[in-house]
Amino acid sequence: MTDHALLLVNLGSPASPSVADVRRYLDQFLMDPYVVDLPWPLRRLLVSLILIKRPEQSAHAYGSIWWDEGSPLVVLTRRLQTAIRPYWPHGPVEIAMRYGQPALPEVLARLAAQGVRQVTLAPLYPQFADSTVTTVIELAKQTIDEHKLPLQMRVLTPFYDDPSYIEALADSARPYLDQGYDHLLLSFHGLPERHLKKLFPKGTRHDLRAAQCCVGASPEVRAVCYRGQCLATAAAVAKQLGIADGKWSVSFQSRLGRDKWIEPYTENRLDELGKAGVKKLLVMCPAFVADCIETLEEIGMRGSEQFVEAGGQELVLVPCLNDDAHWAQVLAGLCERA
């Protein structure tokens, strides 16, 4: 059997919104050295402290967005799996999660047992970061090496500026723009600045707070500058949609801890826009391809409340690409080229 499998990998989710399951998930997630990049003893101490109160808070948030079918992120990734199958004739299409279930090592082992010998690994992250893309690739490599799995692996690289991806994003937003809006905010997941700086070539001087981050930077810097890639995605979407300068902006959400994270912060932008007279705010979250706690709860619920309290009238969350048919076809094409 020589099937060539496509393996879609997303971040993952707790098994349920119970405190115990959320604690188990957060422990696995935060103990990943690509997520909390501290030496093991310090990382263990920090994560143990976080796990005292955080699981209960997060369990409440997960409970507010949980579906009858399960975690929205996992359910939507499974729906994408179904949507992409007609466009991948080479073999099975599977999904895996970096944290939680279905676990990436177990899925790889199952594919090998089924006789699959080639796998295209597709981390479902448009922009590059060690804490998303690298950790998936390294775990897959480690699994194949340690268990001597007879698998050859190809990897989908970040596609933040691919024209077909930008077109799919723009098409998903257009119906919401057609209903009228005052401002479009493109909110990306944040990262500590040090996560980016440590990847830059030695001696590189790069301003991570510049409005035009990465413009004119070397290819080596652009390849690892998450903030620059996010800004490039946003600018391309705004151009595709024909949105004038001043009517759209970019921000970064989901900060954790006291480190300096990339700016501007979404919570600050929501306040600024509400106080500036923006009444109807559209928000897209292009760092995610499937709706999840960061989009549905952090933006759709808490962010909406914050914006209204700041003086706005309505925040409309534009859904992620999820299992959109156009997006499934685009993703299949990206994986085909990989």
C-alpha positions in Angstrom: 0.0 0.0 0.0 1.5 3.4 -1.0 -1.2 5.8 0.1 0.0 9.4 0.7 -1.9 10.7 3.8 -2.8 14.3 4.6 -2.6 15.0 8.3 -4.2 18.3 9.5 -2.8 19.3 12.9 -4.4 21.9 15.1 -3.6 23.1 18.6 -6.0 21.0 20.6 -8.5 21.3 23.4 -9.4 19.8 26.8 -11.5 16.6 26.7 -14.3 18.5 28.4 -14.9 21.8 30.2 -14.4 20.2 33.6 -11.7 21.7 35.9 -9.8 18.4 35.9 -9.7 18.0 32.1 -8.8 21.7 31.7 -5.9 21.3 34.2 -4.6 18.3 32.4 -4.7 20.1 29.1 -3.1 23.3 30.4 -0.3 21.2 32.0 0.5 19.6 28.7 0.3 22.8 26.8 2.3 25.0 29.1 5.0 22.4 29.8 5.9 22.4 26.1 9.3 24.2 26.0 8.3 25.9 22.8 5.4 27.5 24.6 7.0 28.4 27.9 10.7 28.7 26.9 12.3 28.4 30.4 14.6 25.7 31.7 12.6 22.7 33.0 12.8 23.4 36.7 11.6 27.0 36.3 9.0 26.0 33.8 7.7 23.3 36.1 7.5 25.8 39.0 5.8 28.5 36.9 3.3 26.1 35.4 2.5 24.6 38.8 1.7 28.1 40.1 -0.5 28.9 37.1 -2.4 25.6 37.6 -3.5 26.7 41.1 -6.2 29.0 39.9 -6.1 29.1 36.1 -8.0 25.8 35.4 -11.1 26.9 37.2 -11.1 30.2 35.3 -10.5 28.5 32.0 -13.1 25.8 32.7 -15.7 28.5 33.1 -14.6 30.0 29.7 -14.7 26.7 27.9 -18.1 25.9 29.4 -19.5 29.1 27.9 -18.6 28.1 24.4 -18.8 24.2 24.5 -21.0 22.5 22.0 -23.1 19.4 22.4 -20.7 17.7 19.9 -17.7 18.7 21.9 -15.0 21.3 21.7 -15.7 23.8 18.9 -12.0 23.7 17.7 -12.0 19.9 17.5 -15.5 19.7 15.9 -14.6 22.3 13.3 -11.3 20.6 12.5 -13.2 17.3 11.9 -15.6 19.1 9.7 -12.7 20.5 7.7 -11.3 17.0 7.4 -14.6 15.9 5.8 -14.7 19.0 3.5 -11.2 18.5 2.2 -11.4 14.8 1.5 -12.8 15.2 -2.1 -9.8 17.4 -3.0 -7.2 14.9 -1.6 -7.3 11.7 -3.8 -3.9 10.4 -2.7 -4.9 8.7 0.5 -6.6 9.1 3.8 -7.1 12.6 5.4 -6.7 12.5 9.2 -6.6 15.1 12.0 -4.5 15.3 15.1 -4.0 17.8 17.9 -0.7 18.9 19.4 -2.3 18.8 22.9 -5.1 16.6 23.9 -6.9 14.1 21.6 -6.6 12.8 18.9 -2.9 12.8 19.9 -0.4 13.4 17.1 1.9 10.5 18.0 -1.0 8.0 18.1 -2.3 9.2 14.7 1.1 8.8 13.1 1.5 5.3 14.5 -2.0 4.4 13.2 -1.2 5.7 9.7 2.0 3.6 9.6 0.1 0.5 10.8 -2.4 1.0 8.0 0.4 0.9 5.4 0.8 4.6 4.7 4.3 5.5 3.8 4.1 9.2 3.0 2.5 11.9 5.0 2.0 15.6 4.2 1.9 17.2 7.6 -0.2 20.4 7.6 0.1 22.5 10.8 -3.0 24.7 10.6 -1.2 28.0 11.3 -1.0 30.6 8.6 1.9 32.5 10.3 5.1 31.0 11.7 5.9 30.7 15.4 8.0 28.2 17.3 5.1 27.7 19.7 2.7 26.6 16.9 4.5 25.3 13.8 7.9 24.2 15.2 6.5 22.2 18.1 4.2 20.2 15.7 7.0 19.4 13.3 9.5 18.5 16.1 6.9 16.2 17.8 6.2 14.5 14.5 9.9 14.0 13.8 10.5 12.7 17.3 7.6 10.2 17.0 8.8 8.9 13.7 12.4 8.5 14.9 11.7 7.1 18.3 9.2 4.5 17.1 11.0 3.9 13.8 7.9 4.5 11.8 8.4 3.9 8.1 7.0 7.3 7.2 8.3 9.9 4.9 7.1 13.4 5.9 6.5 16.6 3.9 5.4 19.7 5.7 3.1 22.5 4.7 5.0 25.8 5.4 3.3 28.9 6.7 1.0 30.4 4.0 0.3 33.9 5.6 0.7 35.8 2.3 -0.4 33.1 -0.2 -2.9 34.8 -2.7 -5.3 31.9 -2.5 -5.4 32.0 1.3 -5.9 35.8 1.3 -8.7 35.4 -1.2 -10.4 32.8 1.0 -10.1 35.1 4.0 -11.5 38.1 2.1 -14.4 36.1 0.7 -15.3 35.0 4.2 -15.4 38.5 5.5 -17.2 40.2 2.5 -20.8 39.3 3.5 -20.2 40.9 6.9 -18.7 44.1 5.4 -21.7 44.3 3.1 -24.0 44.7 6.1 -22.2 47.9 7.1 -19.5 48.6 9.6 -17.4 51.4 11.0 -14.0 49.7 11.5 -12.4 46.3 10.9 -10.0 45.0 13.5 -7.8 42.1 12.7 -6.9 40.5 16.0 -4.0 37.9 16.0 -2.8 35.7 18.8 0.0 37.4 20.7 3.5 36.2 21.5 6.2 37.3 23.9 8.7 39.5 22.1 11.5 37.3 23.2 10.0 34.4 21.2 10.7 36.3 18.1 13.9 38.0 19.0 15.7 34.7 19.7 15.0 33.5 16.2 16.5 36.5 14.4 20.0 36.0 12.9 22.7 37.2 15.3 23.4 40.9 15.1 20.0 41.6 13.6 18.4 44.9 14.6 14.7 44.8 14.1 12.0 46.9 15.7 9.2 44.7 16.8 7.1 47.7 17.7 7.3 49.5 14.3 4.1 50.1 12.5 5.6 48.6 9.4 7.3 45.6 11.1 9.4 43.5 8.6 9.1 45.9 5.6 12.5 45.9 4.1 13.8 43.2 6.4 16.0 40.3 5.1 14.3 37.1 4.0 15.8 35.4 7.1 14.0 37.8 9.4 10.8 37.7 7.5 10.7 33.9 7.6 10.6 34.0 11.5 9.0 37.3 12.3 5.5 36.4 13.4 4.4 40.0 13.9 5.6 41.0 10.5 3.7 38.0 8.9 0.5 39.0 10.8 0.8 42.5 9.5 1.4 41.2 6.0 -1.7 39.1 6.2 -3.8 42.0 7.5 -2.6 44.4 4.8 -3.2 41.9 2.0 -6.8 41.2 3.3 -7.6 44.9 3.6 -6.3 45.5 0.0 -8.3 42.5 -1.3 -11.4 43.9 0.3 -10.7 47.5 -0.8 -10.8 48.9 2.7 -9.3 52.4 3.0 -6.4 53.2 5.4 -7.8 54.3 8.8 -10.8 52.0 8.5 -8.9 48.9 9.6 -6.2 48.1 12.1 -4.3 45.2 13.7 -3.9 44.0 17.3 -2.7 41.1 19.3 -4.7 39.2 22.0 -4.4 36.4 24.6 -1.5 37.7 26.7 -0.4 35.5 29.6 2.1 36.4 32.3 4.2 39.6 32.8 6.5 39.4 29.8 6.6 42.0 27.2 4.3 40.8 24.3 4.0 42.1 20.8 1.8 45.2 20.4 -0.7 46.7 20.0 -2.8 44.8 22.5 -6.4 43.9 21.4 -7.8 44.9 24.8 -6.3 48.4 24.4 -7.6 48.7 20.8 -11.2 47.8 21.8 -11.1 50.6 24.4 -9.6 53.1 21.9 -12.1 52.3 19.2 -15.1 52.4 21.5 -14.0 55.8 22.9 -13.2 57.1 19.4 -16.8 56.8 18.3 -16.7 53.5 16.4 -20.2 52.1 16.8 -20.2 48.9 14.7 -16.9 47.0 14.9 -16.1 43.9 12.8 -13.3 41.6 14.2 -11.5 38.9 12.3 -9.0 36.5 13.9 -6.7 35.4 11.0 -4.2 33.6 13.2 -6.8 30.9 13.7 -8.4 28.8 10.9 -11.0 27.3 13.3 -13.1 29.1 15.9 -12.0 28.3 19.4 -12.0 29.7 22.9 -9.8 32.7 21.8 -12.3 33.7 19.2 -15.7 32.7 20.6 -15.1 33.6 24.2 -12.2 36.0 24.4 -13.4 38.2 21.4 -17.1 37.2 20.9 -18.1 37.5 24.5 -15.5 39.3 26.7 -14.3 41.5 23.9 -17.8 42.4 22.9 -18.7 43.5 26.5 -15.5 45.5 26.7 -16.1 47.3 23.4 -19.7 48.2 24.4 -18.6 49.4 27.8 -16.0 51.7 26.1 -18.8 53.4 24.1 -19.3 51.1 21.1 -22.7 49.6 20.1 -22.0 46.3 18.5 -19.0 44.0 18.0 -19.5 41.4 15.2 -17.1 38.5 15.2 -16.4 37.3 11.6 -16.1 33.5 11.8 -12.8 31.8 11.1 -12.5 29.8 7.8 -13.6 26.7 9.6 -15.0 24.1 7.1 -15.8 26.6 4.4 -15.8 24.8 1.0 -13.6 27.4 -0.7 -11.1 27.2 2.1 -11.1 23.4 2.0 -10.2 23.6 -1.7 -7.5 26.2 -1.1 -6.0 24.2 1.7 -5.9 21.1 -0.4 -4.1 23.1 -3.1 -1.5 24.4 -0.6 -0.9 20.9 0.7 -0.6 19.6 -2.9 2.2 22.1 -3.6 3.9 21.1 -0.4 
